[in-house]
Amino acid sequence: MSSAHSNYQGVWGNRIGFGQRGALLMIDFMQGYTQPGAPLYAPGVVSAVAESPALLAAARAAGVPVIHTNIRYTPGHFADGGMWVKKAPVMKDMVEGNPLAAFCEAVLPESGEVVISKQYASAFFGTSLAPMLVGLGVDTLVLAGCSTSGCVRATAVDAVQHGFRCMVVRECVGDRHPEPHEANLFDIDSKYGDVVSKQEALAWFASR
């Protein structure tokens, strides 16, 4: 056991487990993260996209609501990006019509699936996600997407703060570099939700 795990043991890391009714949230699987040479390119996201079609298929087969997010700004002034776009100008690629802002082909939304466009890291911030989940009777939010250290982590923090059981599927989230990826999975699993294997998530969807 690593020194970090032994230090946290008995203090952080309690498991909350899956609840009764779930939704799958696919966070920002856009081509800018998977195209070599693109400023946002993240090898870990390429792997996460490849792992995610089976997760999507299982949720759809179980009749579990599937929700997708992307990032969209108003080109020109980018006022809706606020301070985040000033901190991270690379996000200016996320405008309608830019191929880098398009969804990855392997995980495209299907007709009838909700797509939430957001301007900041958390899928909850400034969006209708929380009331929509409440209206659907959802108590468990299963997360896939990118990046682990950015939008996935921010969404996990907000999920627990809104009262949802947050399950992050390890194989289906990715980042630019393994170290922030693993560090943020450790933090999420310790404090905000459960990091689960894809097999655990598939089995839970099948049980629905």
C-alpha positions as CSV (number, residue, x, y, z in Angstrom):
1,M,0.0,0.0,0.0
2,S,1.4,3.4,-0.9
3,S,2.1,6.0,1.7
4,A,-0.8,8.1,0.4
5,H,-3.2,5.3,0.7
6,S,-2.1,4.3,4.2
7,N,-2.2,8.0,5.3
8,Y,-5.8,8.3,4.1
9,Q,-7.0,4.9,5.3
10,G,-9.7,5.1,7.9
11,V,-10.2,8.8,7.4
12,W,-11.1,9.2,3.7
13,G,-12.2,6.7,1.1
14,N,-15.5,5.4,2.4
15,R,-17.5,3.8,-0.4
16,I,-21.0,5.1,-1.1
17,G,-22.0,2.5,-3.8
18,F,-24.6,2.7,-6.6
19,G,-28.1,3.7,-5.8
20,Q,-31.4,2.8,-7.4
21,R,-31.7,4.9,-10.5
22,G,-28.8,6.1,-12.6
23,A,-27.9,8.4,-15.5
24,L,-24.8,8.2,-17.7
25,L,-23.0,11.6,-18.2
26,M,-20.6,11.7,-21.1
27,I,-18.4,14.8,-20.5
28,D,-16.8,16.7,-23.4
29,F,-15.7,13.9,-25.6
30,M,-14.7,16.3,-28.4
31,Q,-12.3,15.8,-31.2
32,G,-9.9,18.5,-29.9
33,Y,-8.8,16.0,-27.2
34,T,-8.2,13.1,-29.6
35,Q,-6.6,14.7,-32.7
36,P,-2.8,14.5,-32.7
37,G,-1.3,17.9,-33.1
38,A,-4.3,19.7,-31.7
39,P,-3.5,22.0,-28.7
40,L,-5.8,20.0,-26.4
41,Y,-4.6,16.6,-27.5
42,A,-4.6,14.2,-24.6
43,P,-3.5,10.5,-25.2
44,G,-5.4,9.4,-22.2
45,V,-8.6,10.7,-23.7
46,V,-8.0,8.6,-26.9
47,S,-8.0,5.5,-24.7
48,A,-11.1,6.7,-22.8
49,V,-13.0,7.2,-26.0
50,A,-12.1,3.7,-27.2
51,E,-13.3,2.2,-23.9
52,S,-16.6,4.1,-23.8
53,P,-18.8,2.7,-26.6
54,A,-19.6,-0.4,-24.6
55,L,-20.5,1.7,-21.6
56,L,-22.9,3.8,-23.8
57,A,-24.4,0.7,-25.3
58,A,-25.1,-0.9,-21.9
59,A,-26.7,2.3,-20.6
60,R,-28.9,2.6,-23.7
61,A,-29.9,-1.1,-23.5
62,A,-30.9,-0.7,-19.9
63,G,-33.0,2.4,-20.6
64,V,-30.7,4.6,-18.5
65,P,-30.8,8.3,-19.4
66,V,-27.7,9.3,-21.3
67,I,-26.6,12.9,-21.2
68,H,-23.7,14.5,-23.2
69,T,-21.9,17.7,-22.6
70,N,-19.8,19.9,-24.8
71,I,-18.2,23.3,-24.4
72,R,-19.4,26.2,-26.6
73,Y,-18.4,29.8,-26.7
74,T,-19.6,32.8,-28.7
75,P,-16.8,33.5,-31.1
76,G,-15.2,36.9,-31.4
77,H,-15.4,38.4,-27.9
78,F,-15.7,35.1,-25.9
79,A,-17.4,37.0,-23.1
80,D,-19.3,33.9,-22.1
81,G,-16.0,32.2,-21.4
82,G,-15.2,34.8,-18.7
83,M,-12.1,34.4,-16.7
84,W,-11.6,30.7,-17.7
85,V,-10.9,31.6,-21.3
86,K,-8.4,34.3,-20.1
87,K,-6.7,31.6,-18.0
88,A,-6.8,29.0,-20.7
89,P,-7.0,30.7,-24.2
90,V,-6.8,27.2,-25.8
91,M,-10.5,26.8,-25.0
92,K,-11.3,29.3,-27.8
93,D,-11.3,26.3,-30.1
94,M,-14.6,25.4,-28.6
95,V,-16.9,27.3,-31.0
96,E,-19.7,26.0,-33.3
97,G,-18.2,24.9,-36.7
98,N,-14.7,24.2,-35.5
99,P,-14.0,20.5,-36.2
100,L,-12.1,20.2,-32.9
101,A,-15.3,21.1,-31.1
102,A,-17.3,18.2,-32.7
103,F,-18.1,15.1,-30.8
104,C,-15.9,12.0,-31.3
105,E,-17.4,9.7,-33.8
106,A,-17.3,6.6,-31.5
107,V,-19.5,8.3,-28.8
108,L,-21.9,10.4,-30.8
109,P,-25.2,11.4,-29.1
110,E,-28.2,9.5,-30.4
111,S,-31.5,11.2,-31.3
112,G,-33.4,12.0,-28.1
113,E,-30.3,12.1,-25.9
114,V,-29.8,15.5,-24.1
115,V,-26.8,17.5,-25.0
116,I,-25.8,20.3,-22.5
117,S,-23.5,23.0,-23.8
118,K,-21.5,24.5,-21.0
119,Q,-18.9,27.3,-20.6
120,Y,-17.0,26.1,-17.5
121,A,-15.5,23.0,-16.1
122,S,-18.4,21.5,-14.1
123,A,-21.4,20.1,-16.0
124,F,-23.6,21.6,-13.2
125,F,-22.3,25.2,-13.3
126,G,-24.8,27.4,-15.1
127,T,-26.8,24.5,-16.6
128,S,-30.0,22.7,-16.0
129,L,-28.3,19.4,-15.2
130,A,-29.2,19.2,-11.5
131,P,-33.0,19.9,-11.8
132,M,-33.2,17.6,-14.8
133,L,-31.6,14.7,-12.8
134,V,-34.0,15.4,-9.9
135,G,-36.9,15.4,-12.3
136,L,-35.8,12.0,-13.7
137,G,-35.6,10.6,-10.2
138,V,-31.9,9.9,-10.6
139,D,-29.8,9.3,-7.5
140,T,-26.6,7.9,-9.2
141,L,-24.6,9.8,-11.8
142,V,-22.1,7.6,-13.7
143,L,-19.3,9.7,-15.3
144,A,-17.2,9.2,-18.4
145,G,-15.3,11.8,-20.3
146,C,-12.5,14.3,-20.1
147,S,-10.4,15.6,-18.7
148,T,-10.0,13.8,-15.4
149,S,-8.2,16.7,-13.7
150,G,-10.6,19.3,-15.2
151,C,-14.2,18.8,-16.1
152,V,-14.6,15.3,-14.7
153,R,-13.2,16.3,-11.3
154,A,-15.3,19.6,-11.2
155,T,-18.4,17.7,-12.1
156,A,-17.7,15.0,-9.5
157,V,-17.3,17.6,-6.8
158,D,-20.6,19.3,-7.8
159,A,-22.4,16.0,-8.1
160,V,-21.8,15.2,-4.4
161,Q,-22.6,18.7,-3.4
162,H,-26.0,18.4,-5.2
163,G,-26.7,15.1,-3.4
164,F,-25.9,12.5,-6.1
165,R,-23.9,9.3,-5.8
166,C,-21.1,9.9,-8.2
167,M,-19.5,6.9,-9.9
168,V,-16.4,7.6,-12.1
169,V,-15.6,4.8,-14.6
170,R,-11.8,4.5,-14.5
171,E,-11.2,3.2,-18.0
172,C,-13.6,5.7,-19.5
173,V,-12.0,9.0,-18.3
174,G,-8.7,10.4,-19.5
175,D,-6.3,13.2,-19.3
176,R,-3.2,14.8,-20.9
177,H,-0.7,13.0,-18.6
178,P,-0.9,10.0,-16.3
179,E,0.1,11.7,-13.2
180,P,-2.7,14.3,-12.9
181,H,-5.1,11.6,-14.1
182,E,-4.1,9.2,-11.3
183,A,-3.9,12.0,-8.7
184,N,-7.4,13.2,-9.5
185,L,-8.9,9.7,-9.5
186,F,-7.3,9.3,-6.0
187,D,-8.9,12.5,-4.8
188,I,-12.3,11.8,-6.3
189,D,-12.3,8.3,-4.8
190,S,-11.2,9.6,-1.5
191,K,-13.6,12.5,-1.1
192,Y,-16.3,12.9,-3.7
193,G,-17.5,9.6,-5.2
194,D,-16.5,6.1,-6.1
195,V,-14.0,5.3,-8.8
196,V,-15.3,2.1,-10.3
197,S,-14.1,-0.3,-13.1
198,K,-15.9,-0.5,-16.4
199,Q,-17.0,-4.0,-15.5
200,E,-18.7,-2.8,-12.3
201,A,-20.5,-0.1,-14.2
202,L,-21.6,-2.6,-17.0
203,A,-22.9,-5.0,-14.4
204,W,-24.9,-2.3,-12.7
205,F,-26.5,-1.1,-15.9
206,A,-27.3,-4.7,-16.7
207,S,-29.1,-5.1,-13.4
208,R,-31.4,-2.1,-14.1
